[in-house]
Amino acid sequence: MTEALFSPWRLGEIELGNRVVMAPMTRNRADVDGVLPDSAVEYYRQRAGAGLIVTEATQPSHQAQGYPGTPGLHTDAQQHQWARVADAVHEAGGHVFIQLMHTGRVGHPSHRPTATPQLAPSAVAPDLEVATADGQMVPADTPVAMTVDDIAQTISDHADAAARAVAAGADGVELHGANGYLLHQFLSPSTNHRTDEYGGTPERRARFVVDTARAVADRIGGDRVGLRLSPGGKFNDMSDRGNEETYLCLVDALADTELAYLHTLRGRSSTLHEELRRRWRSTYVINTGYMGSSELEEVAPIVADGVADLVSVGRLFISNPDLVQRWRAGIPRSTWDEDTFYAGGDRGYIDYASHPGSQE
Ligand SMILES: Cc1cc2nc3c(=O)[nH]c(=O)nc-3n(C[C@H](O)[C@H](O)[C@H](O)COP(=O)(O)O)c2cc1C
């Protein structure tokens, strides 16, 4: 059952050593300028046994940042650290895509140098508490609806950051269209009340994501671009039920862009996922985590049965840097410490040991 999981896979121009993807995970260790610490180089190097690493969410501009400690990819200093990460992962035999995230209505202005308001498709406040730069939890503000100029700027910021990712030596970028952030906010009728060309019908709700993906693909090549989606997902106060048509329009509109992969978080209904898989022409990746578990027994059959080409695994990679080697060798996996997910410096970050037996 595990043979397929451990077999290689061609993703655009690169050959992955196995079908296990390290899922993107925010770790909030960057400094106030959005520059990763040196320990991030070691963190990603330790995890290069994944067929592909998708990094923590990274802002393509100041405006895109809503959380403390998330890295950016819009300054030279940020790019310099990402280049060290990419080198380390490649030297250890792995591959890496940098996830680009604009948080949209989620987050707090105090994380940006000029404290500009949150921008979103429409002025619909999330029912959420968000952290300020001085660590208080406060109700999220009502965001400002983006103008067409804001939209054009945001698209070009994504393309610029993608160019920086490639210049830093990364294998590509993943656009974060999941979990209630900006791209997802455009897709969902609960957060997108626009009546212009970016809202009002399934095609028009899909358009911002389509335009962003095309602009990024034009800049760095479609085979270096992945897209993550969570249809029906409720995280960050989303209500995306009954919105299947938007996702189908999106996938159809992107058919000629030939992106590297589609990465979905499995929802409650498998019908839409089966249809997305059927229509998507290249690599299909599933993350089962929030709707089940990412244990070996659950993910191996997904690849073996062709439900997806690759599976992504999150938390197990935090506590098991050598997860794939452990799975191959039948070595039990360690459990993670949630208290250090988003804080803790090196603790809970680079101090999870690889198992001696997994190196053989
Ligand atoms: C600490 C942590 C940070 C996360 N950050 C991100 C992120 O930056 N981008 C993203 O798309 N998903 C993020 N996720 C979701 C994971 O990619 C994944 O979907 C989730 O952990 C479920 O999979 P798992 O059960 O294998 O962990 C995060 C999850 C965790 C636990």
The ligand as a Gaussian input file, in Angstrom:
#p B3LYP/6-31G(d) Opt

LIG

0 1
 C        0.970000      25.609000      12.938000
 C        0.160000      25.592000      11.679000
 C        0.321000      26.608000      10.760000
 C       -0.373000      26.584000       9.541000
 N       -0.132000      27.548000       8.616000
 C       -0.648000      27.436000       7.369000
 C       -0.225000      28.328000       6.339000
 O        0.638000      29.200000       6.528000
 N       -0.783000      28.173000       5.117000
 C       -1.715000      27.194000       4.865000
 O       -2.191000      27.091000       3.711000
 N       -2.112000      26.329000       5.817000
 C       -1.578000      26.409000       7.045000
 N       -1.905000      25.471000       8.003000
 C       -2.753000      24.330000       7.645000
 C       -1.883000      23.113000       7.246000
 O       -1.250000      23.334000       5.986000
 C       -2.711000      21.805000       7.158000
 O       -3.744000      21.991000       6.219000
 C       -3.286000      21.422000       8.522000
 O       -2.277000      21.422000       9.506000
 C       -3.968000      20.035000       8.503000
 O       -3.059000      19.040000       8.121000
 P       -2.321000      18.075000       9.211000
 O       -3.389000      17.349000       9.965000
 O       -1.478000      17.153000       8.394000
 O       -1.530000      18.942000      10.129000
 C       -1.274000      25.518000       9.252000
 C       -1.465000      24.520000      10.208000
 C       -0.749000      24.538000      11.396000
 C       -0.942000      23.407000      12.380000

